[in-house]
Amino acid sequence: MTEIFYLEDDETIAMTVKEYLSGKGFTVFLFGTLEEGRKELERRMPGLVLIDWNMPDGGGADFCKWMRSRWKELPIIFLTVRGDTRDIVSGFGNGADDYVTKPFALEVLYSRIEALLRRTGNGQGGYLSCGPVQVDTDKMAVLCRGEEVTVSQIEYQLLVILLQNKGRTVTRERLLESIWDSNGNYVNDNTLSVAMKRLREKLGHPTCLKTIRSFGYRMEEET
């Protein structure tokens, strides 16, 4: 089931769109400010984002540009009353995939969403994230604060395992077993310690990557 993040400060419009799209099989999460949406985007990746141009705490165009700089493949649609040609051009220029002007027919919005997902795929599938750290599993690329980071095969595997278990402690024993199974090579406890140390350094020592003394490691969102 595709998840949609909808950033909209008009509660009536937001609830109408949510109710309709929920009936079409989507799971819609509403955010009344850009900051609320940003925090949730840094926790996990939706399949698509709907965003209004004018939000209480900033402009949707700049927020769209921020999203596109971090997630190249994330489908984004503007829903806005701003139908001026310059605004539409600006919306696309800042990274939007489509632009729907209010008022709009819900059936038309649904058709545009379906068409966009057919072209781009579901944005959720290829990303794992926690705090400033993201992994594009389709490209096997690691990013931190939007910048790609070069990591070794073992470092990449460690990060993916931790992100797949975000919020749960992964023991050193399980990490060793997982890496062994993936590579078919022996990885000892010291190798794991060195790889984790190097991974932390390459990611700029993110606070979301925690050491659980005497047990293992955990990726955990900051509250």
ZITATA-V99164 format. One record per residue. RES is the residue in one small letter. PHI is phi in whole degrees, -180 to 180 (999 if undefined). PSI is psi in degrees with one decimal (999 if undefined). D_CENTER is the distance of its C-alpha to the mean C-alpha in Angstrom with 1 decimal. Layout:
BEGIN
res	phi	psi	d_center
RES	PHI	PSI	D_CENTER
RES	PHI	PSI	D_CENTER
END
This chain:
BEGIN
res	phi	psi	d_center
m	999	124.3	16.0
t	-75	130.6	13.2
e	-93	137.0	11.2
i	-120	130.3	11.4
f	-97	125.4	10.5
y	-119	113.5	13.8
l	-98	107.8	14.6
e	-155	128.8	18.4
d	-93	-8.7	21.2
d	-89	105.4	23.9
e	-63	-36.1	24.0
t	-64	-48.4	26.4
i	-63	-44.8	24.3
a	-59	-46.2	21.1
m	-69	-35.6	23.0
t	-64	-46.3	24.7
v	-65	-43.0	21.7
k	-61	-46.9	20.0
e	-61	-42.9	23.3
y	-66	-49.7	23.8
l	-68	-31.0	20.5
s	-63	-37.3	20.7
g	-68	-17.3	24.1
k	-95	4.7	22.6
g	100	2.5	20.5
f	-90	154.6	17.1
t	-105	115.2	15.5
v	-109	127.9	15.0
f	-112	128.7	13.7
l	-100	141.8	15.5
f	-135	124.9	15.1
g	-86	-9.9	18.3
t	-138	160.6	17.1
l	-65	-37.0	14.6
e	-63	-40.7	14.5
e	-62	-43.7	13.6
g	-65	-40.9	10.7
r	-61	-45.6	9.5
k	-61	-42.0	10.1
e	-73	-35.2	8.2
l	-63	-32.9	4.9
e	-76	-14.3	6.0
r	-88	-43.6	6.9
r	-158	164.0	4.6
m	-105	126.7	2.9
p	-83	176.6	6.2
g	-82	-23.6	8.7
l	-164	151.0	9.8
v	-121	130.8	10.2
l	-106	135.3	13.8
i	-143	136.7	15.0
d	-83	155.1	18.5
w	-75	-47.8	20.1
n	-101	110.6	22.0
m	-116	156.9	20.3
p	-59	-30.6	22.4
d	-113	21.9	20.7
g	153	-177.1	20.1
g	-96	136.9	19.7
g	-64	-29.1	17.1
a	-63	-46.1	17.9
d	-66	-37.9	17.0
f	-66	-38.5	13.7
c	-62	-42.9	13.0
k	-62	-40.3	14.2
w	-63	-44.9	11.9
m	-61	-45.4	8.8
r	-67	-30.0	10.6
s	-69	-23.3	11.7
r	-100	-36.2	8.4
w	-129	96.1	6.9
k	-64	-31.4	10.4
e	-100	0.3	10.1
l	-68	120.9	7.9
p	-69	129.6	10.9
i	-132	131.1	12.1
i	-127	130.5	15.5
f	-84	135.4	17.6
l	-121	108.4	20.0
t	-154	155.7	22.7
v	-79	-12.1	26.5
r	-79	95.9	26.5
g	-105	9.2	28.0
d	-64	143.5	29.8
t	-55	-41.6	29.6
r	-64	-36.9	28.6
d	-67	-41.9	25.6
i	-63	-45.5	24.5
v	-62	-40.7	24.9
s	-64	-40.0	23.0
g	-60	-47.1	20.1
f	-67	-36.9	20.0
g	-65	-27.3	20.7
n	-92	5.2	17.7
g	115	1.2	15.3
a	-70	148.8	15.6
d	-92	-24.1	16.4
d	-154	165.0	18.8
y	-145	114.8	20.8
v	-116	125.9	22.6
t	-94	132.7	25.3
k	-77	147.5	26.4
p	-74	151.5	28.5
f	-135	155.8	27.1
a	-82	134.3	28.1
l	-59	-34.4	25.6
e	-64	-36.7	26.7
v	-68	-43.5	25.9
l	-59	-45.9	22.3
y	-59	-42.4	21.9
s	-64	-38.7	23.4
r	-67	-39.7	21.2
i	-63	-46.6	18.0
e	-61	-42.1	19.7
a	-65	-41.8	20.8
l	-66	-42.6	17.5
l	-66	-30.9	15.9
r	-66	-37.5	19.0
r	-77	-40.2	18.6
t	-107	-19.0	15.0
g	84	177.1	14.1
n	-84	120.9	11.4
g	-63	-18.0	7.9
q	-71	-38.3	7.1
g	-59	-36.3	9.8
g	-97	4.7	9.2
y	-126	140.5	6.3
l	-122	141.3	7.0
s	-151	155.6	6.2
c	-161	120.8	8.8
g	57	-132.6	10.0
p	-83	0.9	10.2
v	-101	129.1	9.9
q	-133	149.5	7.6
v	-125	124.7	9.5
d	-91	100.4	9.7
t	-72	-22.2	12.1
d	-69	-42.1	13.7
k	-95	-6.4	14.8
m	55	48.0	15.2
a	-118	139.8	13.9
v	-107	132.6	12.9
l	-127	143.6	11.5
c	-133	121.0	12.3
r	54	38.9	12.0
g	85	-7.5	11.3
e	-104	135.7	14.4
e	-72	139.4	15.0
v	-119	131.6	17.0
t	-84	122.8	19.8
v	-129	161.4	20.2
s	-80	171.3	22.8
q	-62	-44.2	22.5
i	-64	-42.6	23.2
e	-62	-41.0	20.7
y	-63	-45.7	17.9
q	-64	-40.3	19.1
l	-59	-47.0	19.3
l	-64	-43.3	15.7
v	-62	-45.2	14.5
i	-60	-43.9	17.0
l	-66	-40.0	16.0
l	-69	-37.1	12.2
q	-66	-21.7	13.5
n	-114	30.7	15.7
k	-52	131.9	13.6
g	90	-6.9	16.1
r	-121	143.6	19.0
t	-76	128.9	21.5
v	-105	121.1	22.0
t	-71	156.5	25.6
r	-60	-38.1	27.0
e	-62	-42.5	29.0
r	-67	-39.7	26.1
l	-62	-44.2	24.3
l	-62	-43.2	27.7
e	-65	-40.9	28.2
s	-66	-43.6	24.8
i	-68	-39.9	25.3
w	-59	-48.2	28.9
d	-62	-36.0	28.1
s	-73	-42.0	25.6
n	-97	-23.7	28.0
g	73	15.1	31.3
n	-118	154.1	32.3
y	-77	128.0	33.4
v	-125	118.3	31.1
n	-93	177.5	32.9
d	-63	-37.8	31.9
n	-67	-40.2	32.6
t	-61	-40.6	30.4
l	-62	-44.3	27.5
s	-62	-44.2	28.3
v	-65	-43.8	28.5
a	-63	-40.7	25.3
m	-67	-39.2	23.4
k	-62	-45.0	25.2
r	-67	-37.9	24.3
l	-63	-44.7	20.6
r	-58	-45.7	20.6
e	-62	-43.3	22.6
k	-66	-30.2	20.4
l	-90	3.8	17.3
g	74	31.9	19.6
h	52	60.4	20.2
p	-66	138.6	17.0
t	-71	-15.9	18.1
c	-77	-14.4	15.3
l	-97	105.9	17.2
k	-110	144.3	20.4
t	-95	125.6	23.7
i	-102	99.1	25.5
r	-53	133.1	29.0
s	74	-0.6	31.2
f	-123	-62.8	28.4
g	174	-131.1	25.3
y	-141	158.6	21.8
r	-149	135.0	18.8
m	-92	125.2	15.2
e	-144	130.4	14.9
e	-66	142.0	13.0
e	-79	138.6	15.5
t	-100	999	17.0
END
